[in-house]
Amino acid sequence: MKTEKLWGKRFSKLPSPLAEVFTSGRDVRGVPPADERLIPYDLWGSRAHVVMLNRQNILNRQEARLLIRGLKEIEGAWKKGQFSLDPRKEDVHSNMESWLIEKYGMEIGGKLHTARSRNDQVALDMRLYLRDAVIGFVKEILLLLQHLLTQANKHKTLPFPGYTHHQPAQVTSLGQIWLAFAESFARDLARCQEWYERFNENPLGSMTGYGTAFPIDRALTSKLLGFKAPTPNALEAIQNRWEMEAELAFIINSLMNHGSSLAQTIIIFSTGEFGLFRLDEAYCSGSSMMPQKRNPDPLEIIKAKSALAQGKLISLLAIGRAQFLGYNRDTQWTKYLIMDLIDECHNVPAILKEIVATLKLEEEKISLLTKKGFITAPDLLEAIVHQEKIPFRLAKTLLEKAIRYAEAEGEEQVTYASLKKAFQEEGQHLSFNVDLWQNFQDAHFVISQRKAIGGTSLSALEKNIAHLRQNLRQSTAWLKKKEKQIAAAKELLQQMEAKI
């Protein structure tokens, strides 16, 4: 059957596949069981555990070989869609152990759980899952930042209206606006990296939270799983599992707040009333009834997801606030919360990247708004203070009167006549000549004068761009290093399995 939108004739192109998935959400797509997401991580952890048990002479060679063979068989079946979790067996851990017992009997399959508890199993699985999620966020934020920097470099000298309180404030450049958002996302990127370094420790071997008398080698399993070291305290690794989830939830919330702010900014500037931006059709939707509609649905959804994210974070903190000593079943629900949060938010940087990259500018309207609302008045004020050598507060009072006079004449910029009148009424001499006044009606001139670090001059923006590009290079190198470490751990595991 041919698929056609109810508003399909409004646009000249189809929606972006990413935008289509993003906007439909869970309306037409289900969410897999939480432990299905953990299958590859539980397999990896179990294989590393078996190798270690064999190295420590806790399992003999035949036992280890059969268990590894069975785990690889499960992995193969899972990749083909032929291994699913039986709800009667509670969780991913018990499903796999039961499968091995059914295949090899209790004498073999029943030994997989030696020196291990479901407490440290799930703690391990979640660390591996979250570590991959963080790597995913790092990749997507890097791509978003690259696009923001491209746009910032392209528009670093394009004057653009700046606002406070939703009212005209000062002229800026569109380049500075893109860089402001880039700085925010760069901090989110740094937070992801910091989270990775803080929690890249191996909880496997913590058992129930109180360790084991078996002579296990936690340093070995750490190497085989790509961790920098074992967790130093077995109890803490189990008791505070919620913490790494809550901290990541905060990072995602920060990312979502920044994304929501960017989304709202684009939405407002894309309205008919402003008309400064025009969204590409691939990131809009129409209406089932109103033929003229061109709705910014993906951006609105980002705002909704940012609210959803806050609720998940508060729930994670609430569950973690009253944990009694040791493992408590409360944390089963933290798993659902953080997984839902990642599922809802992981592709937000990607959709923002595409929207920013395809955004069209209405430069005539943009230019018009840099000449209205007395938006260059703050810069004129600074120039008067500097030129006339009078106190700032006095100069502001004089300029306020000048604005009132100009406004009464239907003007939206400070006229030289209104400025002169305000000075004369207060008995002040005005040495500020017409040519200098005229400069401060020119948005290009105005933004070129703010040369301090963080300002809108070309040199200031180029320094900002260079700083962010350096951050990108460092973060890209960090990402490659971490991916290489994970790949090396998996390769080492295969090598050690082959020697058994």
C-alpha positions in Angstrom: 0.0 0.0 0.0 1.3 3.4 -0.9 2.2 5.5 2.1 1.2 9.2 1.9 0.9 11.9 4.5 -2.4 13.6 5.2 -0.6 16.8 4.3 1.6 15.4 1.6 0.8 18.0 -1.1 1.9 20.9 1.1 5.6 20.2 0.7 7.9 19.6 -2.2 10.0 16.9 -0.4 9.5 14.1 2.0 10.3 14.3 5.7 13.8 13.4 6.7 13.9 9.7 7.9 15.3 10.9 11.2 12.6 13.5 11.6 9.9 11.0 10.8 11.1 8.6 13.5 11.7 11.4 15.9 8.3 12.9 15.6 6.3 9.7 15.6 8.0 8.5 18.8 6.3 5.7 20.7 3.0 6.2 18.9 3.8 3.6 16.4 7.0 1.9 17.8 7.4 -0.2 20.8 10.2 -0.1 23.4 12.1 -3.4 24.0 12.3 -4.9 27.5 15.1 -3.4 29.5 17.1 -6.5 29.8 17.1 -7.1 26.1 19.3 -4.1 25.8 21.7 -5.8 28.3 22.1 -9.1 26.4 25.4 -8.1 24.6 26.9 -6.7 27.8 25.9 -9.7 29.9 27.5 -12.0 27.3 30.7 -10.0 27.3 30.8 -9.9 31.1 30.2 -13.7 31.3 32.8 -14.6 28.8 35.4 -12.4 30.6 34.3 -14.0 33.9 34.8 -17.5 32.5 38.3 -16.7 31.2 39.3 -15.3 34.6 37.9 -18.3 36.5 39.9 -20.6 34.2 43.1 -18.6 34.7 42.6 -18.8 38.5 42.1 -22.6 38.3 38.5 -22.2 39.6 37.2 -23.7 36.3 39.1 -26.4 34.4 39.8 -26.1 30.7 36.9 -28.3 29.6 34.4 -26.5 31.7 35.6 -23.1 30.5 35.6 -24.2 26.8 32.0 -25.4 27.0 30.8 -22.3 28.8 32.5 -20.0 26.3 31.1 -22.1 23.4 27.6 -21.9 24.9 27.8 -18.1 25.4 29.0 -17.6 21.8 26.1 -19.8 20.6 23.7 -17.6 22.6 25.3 -14.5 21.0 24.9 -16.0 17.5 21.3 -16.8 18.1 20.6 -13.4 19.6 22.1 -11.6 16.5 19.8 -13.7 14.3 16.8 -12.8 16.4 16.5 -16.4 17.7 17.3 -15.8 21.3 14.7 -14.0 23.5 14.2 -13.6 27.2 11.7 -15.8 29.0 9.8 -13.7 31.5 9.4 -16.7 33.8 13.2 -16.6 34.3 13.1 -13.1 35.7 16.0 -11.4 34.0 18.8 -11.6 31.4 21.3 -13.2 33.8 19.0 -16.1 34.8 17.9 -16.7 31.2 21.5 -17.2 30.1 22.4 -19.4 33.0 19.3 -21.5 32.5 20.1 -21.9 28.8 23.6 -23.2 29.6 22.3 -25.6 32.3 19.7 -27.0 29.9 22.4 -27.5 27.2 25.3 -28.7 29.3 23.7 -29.8 32.6 24.2 -28.6 36.1 27.8 -29.8 36.3 28.8 -27.4 33.6 26.2 -24.7 33.3 25.7 -24.4 37.0 29.4 -23.3 37.4 29.0 -20.0 35.4 27.8 -18.2 38.5 30.8 -19.1 40.6 32.2 -16.1 42.4 29.5 -13.9 41.0 26.1 -12.5 42.1 23.3 -10.9 40.1 24.1 -7.8 42.1 27.5 -7.3 40.5 26.3 -8.7 37.2 23.7 -6.0 36.7 26.1 -3.4 38.0 28.5 -4.5 35.3 25.9 -4.7 32.6 24.7 -1.2 33.3 28.2 0.3 33.4 28.9 -1.3 30.0 25.6 -0.2 28.6 25.9 3.4 29.9 29.5 3.6 28.8 28.4 2.8 25.2 25.6 5.3 25.6 28.0 8.0 26.6 30.3 7.2 23.6 27.2 7.6 21.4 26.4 11.0 23.0 30.0 12.1 22.5 29.8 11.2 18.8 26.6 13.0 18.2 27.5 16.2 20.2 30.8 16.4 18.2 28.9 16.3 14.9 26.4 19.0 16.2 29.3 21.2 17.3 31.0 20.9 13.9 27.9 22.1 12.2 27.4 25.0 14.7 31.0 26.1 14.1 30.5 25.9 10.4 27.5 28.2 10.6 29.2 30.5 13.1 32.2 30.9 10.8 29.9 31.5 7.8 27.9 34.2 9.7 30.4 35.7 12.0 30.0 39.2 10.5 26.2 39.1 9.8 24.5 41.5 12.2 21.5 40.0 14.0 19.1 41.4 16.7 19.9 40.3 20.2 17.2 40.2 22.9 16.7 40.3 26.6 13.2 39.8 28.2 12.0 39.0 24.7 12.6 42.7 23.7 15.2 44.2 21.4 18.5 44.6 23.4 21.6 45.0 21.4 22.8 44.1 17.9 25.0 41.0 17.8 26.1 38.7 15.0 24.5 35.4 14.1 28.0 34.0 14.4 28.0 34.9 18.1 24.6 33.3 18.6 25.8 30.0 17.1 28.9 30.1 19.1 27.0 30.7 22.3 25.1 27.5 21.8 28.3 25.7 20.8 29.9 26.7 24.1 27.0 25.2 26.0 27.1 21.9 24.0 30.9 21.8 24.4 30.4 21.7 28.2 27.9 18.9 27.8 30.6 17.1 25.8 33.1 17.6 28.5 30.7 16.3 31.1 30.2 13.1 29.1 34.0 12.6 29.0 34.3 13.3 32.8 31.5 10.8 33.5 33.3 8.2 31.5 36.6 8.7 33.3 34.9 8.7 36.7 32.8 5.6 36.2 35.0 3.5 34.0 35.7 1.1 36.8 34.8 -2.6 37.0 32.2 -3.7 39.6 32.5 -7.4 38.6 33.8 -9.4 41.5 32.0 -7.3 44.1 29.5 -10.2 44.4 26.6 -9.3 46.7 28.6 -6.2 47.8 30.8 -7.9 50.3 33.4 -9.6 48.1 34.2 -13.3 47.7 36.6 -15.9 49.2 37.4 -17.3 45.8 40.8 -16.2 44.5 39.5 -14.1 41.6 41.5 -11.7 39.6 39.5 -8.5 39.2 42.3 -6.7 37.4 42.2 -9.3 34.6 38.4 -8.9 34.1 38.9 -5.1 34.1 41.4 -5.5 31.2 39.0 -7.9 29.3 36.1 -5.4 29.7 38.0 -2.2 28.9 37.9 -0.7 32.4 40.8 1.2 33.8 40.6 -0.6 37.1 38.3 -2.6 39.5 36.1 -0.5 41.8 38.0 -0.1 45.0 35.2 -1.0 47.4 32.8 -3.9 46.6 30.0 -2.5 48.8 30.0 0.9 47.3 29.9 -0.4 43.7 26.6 -2.2 44.5 25.0 0.2 46.9 25.4 3.3 44.8 24.6 2.0 41.4 22.0 4.7 41.1 24.6 7.4 41.3 26.3 6.9 37.9 22.8 6.7 36.4 21.7 9.9 38.1 24.8 11.8 37.1 24.4 10.7 33.5 20.8 11.8 33.7 21.9 15.3 34.8 24.3 15.5 31.9 21.5 14.5 29.5 19.2 17.1 31.2 21.9 19.8 30.7 22.2 18.7 27.0 18.4 18.8 26.7 18.0 22.2 28.3 20.6 23.6 25.9 18.8 21.8 23.0 15.4 23.1 24.1 16.7 26.7 24.3 18.1 26.3 20.8 14.9 24.8 19.6 12.7 27.6 21.1 15.0 30.2 19.6 14.7 28.7 16.1 10.9 28.3 16.5 10.4 31.9 17.4 12.7 33.3 14.7 10.8 31.0 12.2 7.4 32.4 13.0 5.5 34.5 10.5 5.8 37.4 12.8 9.6 37.3 12.9 10.4 35.5 9.6 14.1 35.5 10.2 14.6 31.8 9.7 12.9 29.3 7.4 13.0 25.6 8.4 13.8 23.1 5.6 10.6 21.2 4.7 12.3 17.9 5.7 12.0 19.1 9.3 8.4 20.4 9.3 5.0 18.7 9.2 1.7 19.8 8.0 -1.9 19.6 9.3 -4.6 17.0 8.7 -7.0 19.9 8.3 -5.3 23.3 7.7 -3.7 23.3 4.3 -1.3 26.2 5.0 0.4 24.7 8.0 4.2 24.3 8.2 4.8 23.1 11.7 8.2 22.8 13.5 7.3 19.5 15.1 10.8 18.1 15.8 11.8 21.3 17.6 8.6 21.2 19.7 9.3 17.6 20.6 12.8 18.5 21.8 11.2 21.0 24.3 8.8 18.2 25.5 11.6 15.7 25.9 13.6 18.2 28.0 10.7 18.3 30.4 10.5 14.5 30.4 14.2 14.3 31.1 13.8 16.4 34.3 11.2 14.1 35.6 13.5 11.1 35.1 16.4 12.8 36.9 14.2 13.7 39.9 13.0 10.1 40.1 16.5 8.7 40.0 17.6 11.0 42.8 14.5 10.1 44.8 15.2 6.4 44.5 18.8 6.9 45.5 18.2 9.2 48.5 17.2 6.5 51.0 19.1 3.3 50.1 19.8 1.2 53.1 23.2 -0.6 53.3 23.9 -3.0 50.5 21.7 -3.9 47.4 18.1 -3.0 47.4 15.5 -3.9 44.7 14.6 -0.2 44.4 17.4 0.1 41.8 15.7 -2.2 39.4 13.6 0.8 38.6 16.6 3.1 38.1 17.5 0.9 35.2 14.2 1.6 33.5 14.4 5.4 34.1 17.9 5.8 32.7 17.2 3.6 29.7 14.0 5.5 28.9 15.9 8.8 29.2 18.7 7.6 26.8 16.1 6.2 24.4 14.2 9.5 24.3 17.2 11.8 24.0 20.0 10.1 22.2 19.1 11.4 18.8 18.4 15.0 19.8 21.9 16.3 18.8 21.5 14.6 15.5 18.1 16.2 14.7 19.4 19.6 15.8 22.5 19.2 13.6 20.4 18.5 10.6 18.0 21.5 11.3 20.9 23.9 11.8 22.7 22.7 8.7 19.6 23.2 6.5 18.2 26.4 8.0 17.6 29.2 5.6 18.0 32.9 6.5 15.8 35.8 5.5 18.6 38.4 5.4 16.5 41.4 4.5 14.2 40.9 7.5 17.2 40.3 9.7 18.8 43.5 8.5 15.5 45.4 9.1 15.4 44.3 12.8 19.0 45.6 13.3 17.6 49.1 12.6 14.5 49.0 14.8 13.7 49.1 18.5 16.6 51.5 19.3 18.7 48.3 19.3 22.0 50.2 18.8 21.3 52.6 21.7 23.5 50.7 24.2 26.5 51.1 22.0 25.7 54.7 21.3 25.6 55.2 25.1 29.0 53.7 25.6 30.4 55.9 22.8 28.9 59.0 24.4 30.5 58.1 27.8 33.8 57.7 26.1 33.6 60.8 23.9 32.0 63.2 26.2 33.9 62.1 29.3 30.7 62.2 31.4 29.5 59.7 34.1 27.7 56.7 32.7 24.6 57.3 34.7 24.2 60.8 33.4 24.8 59.7 29.8 22.1 57.0 30.2 19.6 59.6 31.5 20.4 61.8 28.5 20.0 59.0 26.0 16.7 57.8 27.6 15.3 61.3 27.0 16.6 61.3 23.4 14.9 57.9 22.8 11.7 59.3 24.2 11.8 62.3 21.8 12.7 60.1 18.8 10.0 57.6 19.6 7.4 60.5 19.7 8.5 61.4 16.2 7.8 57.8 15.0 11.5 56.9 14.8 13.1 53.6 15.9 16.6 54.8 16.1 18.1 57.7 18.1 18.1 60.7 15.8 20.8 63.3 16.0 18.2 66.0 16.6 16.7 64.1 19.6 20.1 63.5 21.0 21.1 67.2 20.7 17.8 68.3 22.2 18.3 66.0 25.3 21.8 67.4 25.9 20.6 71.0 25.5 17.8 70.6 28.0 20.2 69.3 30.6 22.7 72.0 29.9 25.2 69.6 28.6 27.5 70.3 25.7 27.4 67.7 22.8 30.7 67.4 21.0 29.6 64.1 19.5 29.4 64.9 15.7 27.0 63.7 13.1 29.5 61.4 11.4 30.2 59.6 14.7 26.5 59.4 15.5 25.9 57.9 12.1 28.5 55.2 12.7 26.4 54.0 15.7 23.3 53.6 13.5 25.3 51.0 11.4 25.0 47.5 12.8 28.2 46.3 11.1 30.1 49.1 12.7 28.6 48.5 16.1 29.4 44.8 16.3 33.0 45.5 15.1 33.7 47.7 18.1 33.2 45.0 20.8 36.8 43.6 20.8 37.2 42.2 24.3 37.2 38.4 24.7 33.7 37.1 24.1 32.7 40.1 22.1 31.2 40.4 18.6 34.1 41.8 16.7 35.6 39.6 14.0 38.8 39.1 16.0 36.9 38.1 19.1 34.7 35.6 17.3 37.7 34.1 15.5 39.4 33.5 18.8 36.2 31.9 20.1 36.0 29.6 17.0 39.7 28.7 17.4 39.1 27.8 21.1 36.2 25.6 20.3 37.9 23.9 17.4 40.8 23.0 19.7 38.3 21.5 22.1 36.8 19.5 19.2 40.2 18.2 18.2 40.9 17.1 21.8 37.5 15.5 22.2 37.9 13.7 18.9 41.3 12.3 19.9 39.8 11.3 23.3 36.9 9.4 21.6 39.3 7.5 19.2 41.4 6.5 22.2 38.5 5.2 24.1 37.1 3.3 21.1 40.6 1.8 20.6 40.8 0.7 24.2 37.4 -1.0 24.0 38.3 -2.8 20.8 41.6 -3.9 22.3 39.8 -5.3 25.3 37.5 -7.4 23.1 40.5 -8.6 21.0 42.4 -9.6 24.2 39.3 -11.5 25.3 39.2 -13.4 22.1 42.9 -14.2 22.2 42.6 -15.5 25.8 39.6 -17.6 24.9 41.5 -19.2 22.0 44.2 -20.3 24.4 41.9 -22.2 26.7 
